[in-house]
Amino acid sequence: MSSDPRPEISLQPTEGWHCSHYFYRFDRARLRSLGPSELSDGCSEFLAVLAPEGPLAPTRLQTFVIAGHKADFGLLAMDPDPLVIDSVHQRLMAGPLGSALVAAWSYVSITEVSEYIPSVEQYGERLAKEGLTAGTDEHQGKLKQYERRLEIMRRQRLTPDLPTWPALCFYPMNKKRAAAENWFRLDFHERERLMAEHGESGMKFAGKVTQLVTVGIGLDDWEWGVTLWARNPGFLSQIVYRMRFDEASARFGEFGPFYIGYLATAAEILRHCRVGQ
């Protein structure tokens, strides 16, 4: 009996998770029109929907208040099933507070491992070019160390644990496709060089800032989404400023709206936004 040649049909990525960022505003006029019972029920449902350990919660769920007028609060959700993620948004909008919620913006993407991260074999070739003889104990030891780091790196990029550092920044970005400066017309080794320089700038903020880059190509208007978590809000400004000088950013980066937020539970969001007070 011949096997079925058709590919398996699934909503789960071949590797990694779906990821969505949602941003909302409260409609104050509508909030004021809600009766006490409706408002109370709405707040209870809001807390239940945004409980990270709730029975219908996605695999990862993080909530935060947003500074500025773009939104009042946001959430980051990750799961192998995109409909599990979208159900969070649908339950919020269908709940008693839904009529007082305005969906301000969203970004849909998937986790990925950058193509510019060297494989174990490529790392071994790099060591050899640096003068370390292949097959020696030192060469093999460095390869094994890198292999362990690479596995941790892959896991953290594809199925990440979300940091609990208090300040958070999200922005989408593209790479230029202008006639004179088209990222996608550069050969791989040139792109690899530029991204290596970019990565070195980021490493200077190790212990202060951590990031997650997800890909939205074919899924949303922007090609990548960058989420940064920092131990202090000032570090967010410092790292973005420093990395703007890298050639990959200065020549080829195009950036969308920036959202700055601070981690908060659903109860803290309601309290901060004076909802149900």
Buried (B, 14 or more C-beta within 10 A) or exposed (E): EEEEEEEEEEEEBEEBBBBBBBBBBBBEEBBEEBEEEBBEBBBBBBBBBBBBEBEEBBBBBBBBBBBEEBBBBBBBBBBBBBEBBBBBBEBBBEBBBBBBBEEBBBBBBBBBBEEBBBEEEEBBEEBEEEEBEEEEEEBEEBBEEBEEEBEEBBEBBBBBEBBEBBBBBBBBBBBBEEEEEEBEEBEEEEBBBBBEBBBEBBEEBEEBBBBBBBBBEEBBEBBBBBBBBBBEBEBBEBBBEBBEEBBBBEBBBBBBBBBBBBBBBBBBBBBEBEBBE
